[in-house]
Amino acid sequence: MTISKKKQISLFMGIILTCTFLFSNAFAKENYSDKQSNMVNFNLDKYFVQIQNKGFSEYVNAIATFPNGSSVNINEDAIWKSDNTDIVYAENGRLLAMGKGTVKVSVSYEGFKQTIDVKVLNDINYEKLNHSIKKSSNESVMAASTWRDDITGKASRMLNYAWTPTRNLPKYNSSVNGYFTAGTMYYGVPYTTTDRNMQVDETGFYYAMSYSDFYTPWSNGTKTMPRYGNDCSGFSSFAWGIYPQTTYDFINGVANNTYRKVGSYNVNSPSTSDLISSYASLQEGDVVVTGEHMFVIDTNNSSGSYVWAFEQTPTLPVYSYHTYSQMASGLYRPISKY
């Protein structure tokens, strides 16, 4: 799998990082601004994708080509649009299955457009399945202590909260992703990068639905979205029972020993090999975090080198599957609350 590298983020920059939906790595972007006006075309490395189940991801690379024969990955610059975000959410090359069905994902940039046919084969409830395994097995899905159960229990409640809008409500980046439709039941507190004081858990969202400004869109200047909800770091914060933090706050919390590092790695500049080794020690209720995204671990299969997690994503949270290599490619640091 080819994944696009993120810009390095200094742990000591006093900036507020929002939660961008991404797991990518691969072609360098140097000199891209000089080349873009001369771009000949772009192609995708996949035009048909099958995804095994809800919560699984596949990755596609959009590669621009230039007259001199050079190429560059434009995953982060292109516009990725699924024609049904209830089945697949697409952004920055990641196609995340949100439900069973078929969709078309368009990838557009500078007047060029390509289309991916995507089919999600199954809608098995792996959260329910994994929890039944926990009760009957002592394998790598760990028996959790009370505080760990509290974390995943809270994450599960935010994931499974059922709500029905009485009016159309903009989804995150509504110009691309559309609206939650009036009269339709949805599950999960919706994704938004609204201000920290408007980030809410499932209880806060219940009360927010009666507020006079609930259906008034919120904008960060470039994207319109729900006024109330949470982003990936807000979701993780509520699961941990703390005031909504940013991804930067979590990473800095490890550096200053507020939170416990899981395993052994350099917080400022982790190597992929150290991260992969550290992931084997992840337990229920821990989180993994990079500069732009994070999620809450539910189960860890160290023998298979993968985890299942509660992940807040545009436009709704999902119970998602991640391999150790995928997490390490994104430089996800494993962290424990205690």
N, C-alpha and C positions, 0 to 999 in steps of 0.2 A: 504494500500500500504506500502510495506517495502522499506526503502530507506537507502543507506550506508553513514555513517557520514564522513565528511571531516576532515582532520587534522586542528586543531585550528591554525589560522594565527594571530600572534601579529600585532597590528596596528602600532607598532613602529619599526618593523624590516625593515631595509633599503634594501629590496629585490625587484626585479622586478617580478611581478606576471603576468604570461600569462593566457590567457583565456581558461580554460579547460571546455569542454562541459559536464555539469554534474548537476544532481538534485538528490542526493541520500542520503541514511540513513539506518542503521539497525544493522547488526551484527558487533561486535567489531573485530579488527584485531590484538589484542595483541598476541604475541608469534607466529605470522604467519611464520616468517622467520625460526623459529626453527622447524616448523611442515611441511613446504612445501615439503621437500624431502620424507616425509612419507605419503603424501596424497594418499588416496585410490582411490578417484574418485571425481567428482563434478556433481551436478545435478542442474537443473533450476526449479524455482517455476512455470514457465509457458513454454509450448512448442508450443502453438498456441495462437496468439494474433490478435484481431481485433481492429483497430483504427478507430474512427468515421470519421475523416476528416483530411485533410492536416492541419498541425499546432498543432494537438493534440499529446499527448505523452502517452505511456504506459511504465511501469517499470517492469523489470524482475531481479530477484536475482539469481546469480550463487553462489552455496553453496558448498564448499569443505568439504569432510568428511575424518576422520582420524581413524586409528585402534582403538584408545581409545574411539571412539564414539563422539568425539567433532566435531564441525563444525565451519566454518568461511566464511564470505562473501568475494569473490574474484572479485567482479565487477570491481574494479579499476586495478586489476592485469591481468585479462583475456584480450584476444584480441577479440573485437567485430567487426564482418565484415558483412555488408549487401551486397548481390549480386547485388543490384541496389540502389545507394545512391540518385538517383533522386526520389525514392519512399519512402525509409526509411533510415534515418541515425541512426546508433547504436553506442553507446559508454557508458561505465561505467554503464550499466544497463538501460539506457534510450533509448527507441525506439521512434524516432521523425518522424512523417509522413511528407514527403516532396511532396507527390503527390499520386494520386489514383493508386492502383494496388496491386499485390502480390509479395512478396520477401521471400527469406530465409536468416536468420541471423545466422551465425555461431559464436559460443563462444568457444574459444580455450585457453587451458593453460596446460603447462607441459606434452604435448603429449595426453591430453584428449580433446575431442571435443563434443559439443552438438549443436543441430540445432533448431531454432525457425521458424515456419511458420507464416508469418505476412501478414495480409490483411488490406489495407486501403480502406475504403468503399466509401468515397466521396472526391471531390475536389472543394467544395464550396468556393467561394471567400469571406471569412468573412471580410476582410478589406473593400471591396466595400460595403458589406451588413451593416457593422457597421457604415460606414460613411453616408450611406443613412438614417440610424436610427437617427444619430446625427442631421440631418437637419430637421427631422420631429417629434422629441421627446425631452422631457426635463427630461428623466429618468436618471438613474445613469451614463449613458454615458454623460459626462459633456460638456457643451458649452464652448469652449476654448477661451482664450484671444489670441491676435495676436501672442505673442511670443511662446505660446504653439502650436498654429497652425504651426508656422515656424519649430518647432522641429519635429513634426510628419510628416510634409510635406517633410522635408529633409530625414527622415528615410524612408518614402514611396518611394522617388525617388531612394535611394540606393537599396531598396528591389526590385523595379520593373525595374531597368535599364536593357535593353536588349543588349546583345552582342553576337558575334559569333566569336570564335577563328578560325584562318586560319591554325593553326597547333595544334596538341594535346598539352594540357597544364595540368601539374600535378595538381590534386586536393590536398587539405590538407591531409597529410599522404598518399601520393599516392601509397605506397606499399600495403596499405589496401584498399583505396578508389578509386584508379584508376585515370582516366584522364578526363578532359573536352575534348570532341571529336571535331576535326576540322570539320567545316561546320555545326555544331549543334548550334541552338540559345539557350542561357541560360538567366535567369533573376536573377539579383542581383549581387552586387559586391562580388567577391569570398572571402572566409575566408582564412586568413593567419595570422601567428604570426610573420611576418617579422618585421624588425626594425621599430621604430616609424617614422623615416624619409621616409620610403617607404610605410607607411600606407596612403591610398588614399580614397577619396569619389568617387561618380559616375563620377564627372567631371575629377578628377585626373586619374581615371581608363581609361576613354576615351582617354586621352592623352598618358597614359602609354602604351596602346596597339600599339602605333607607335614606341615605344622605341626599340632599337636594342637588349636590354637584356630582353624584355618582356617575351619571352618563355624560358629564362634561369631559371631553377628551383632554388629556395632558400631553404637552409637547416638550421635547428637549431641544427644539429649534430645527431639527431635521426629521424627526420621526414622531408621529402621533400614536398614542397608546392609552390603555386604561389609566385612570387617575389613581385607582387603588389596586393593590396586588403586591407582588414582590419580585425581585430578580434573584439570580442564583445565590449571591452572598446573603441577601435578605432571607431567602428560604432557609439556607444553612444556619443562619443566626437564630431564626425562630426555632429551628429544630434543636439547637444547642441551648435554647432558653436565655439568649442574650439579646441586647439591643442590636438592631440591624447594623452590621459592619460591611465594609467594602472588602474586596479580595485583597487589597493592599493591607488592610487592618489585620487580616488573618495571617498573611505572610510575615508581616512585621511582628505579630504576636508570637510567632515561633522564634524569630530573631531575638526578641527581648524576654523570652521564657514565660510569656503569659500563657501560651499553649505548649503542649508537649510535642516534640518532633517524634514521628514514628519511624524507627529504623535509623540509618546513618547516612547523611548526605549533607552537602554544603548548601545551606538555605539560600545564599546569595547566588550561587552558580552550581546547581546540582548537575551531576553527570547522569546520563540515562542508565548506566549500569548500576550506580548506587541507588537510583530510584527504583529500578526493577527489583533489586534485592530487598529494599525497604517495604515494597508493597506486600510482600509475603507476611508481614507483621500487622497489616491493617485488620481492624476489628470493627464490628458493628458499631455505628455511631460516630466513627472517625470521619474526617473529610479529606478530600484531596483538592488542592488549590493551585492555580497558576495565576498569572497577572490578570487574566480576563475572564476566568470561569472557575467554577468549583461545583462539587456535588457531595452528597452524604452517602457513605458506604452502608449498605445493608448486609450483604453477604460477600465473603471473600473465599474463592476457591484457589488456594495457593498451588495445588497440584495441577490445576488447569490454567493457572496464570490469568485469571479474569475475576472481575467483581460485578455484582449487581448493585445499583445505586438509585437513590432518589435524586432526581436532577430537575431543577427548574430551568425550563427552556422557553424561548418564544415558540408557541404562544401560550402553552400550558405545561405544567410539570409532567414528567414521565418516569416510569421505572425502567432504568436503562442498563445496558450491558457494555462493559469496557474491558479490553484486554490490557495487560500490564504494558505491552509495547505501545499501545495507543496512548496510554496515560504518560508514559515516559517521553514519548515524542513531543507531547505538549508541555513537558517539564512540570507535571503536577506533583506538588509536594504533599506527602501524607502527614496529617496532623491529627492529634487527639486532644479532646477538651481537657483531660486530666492526665 
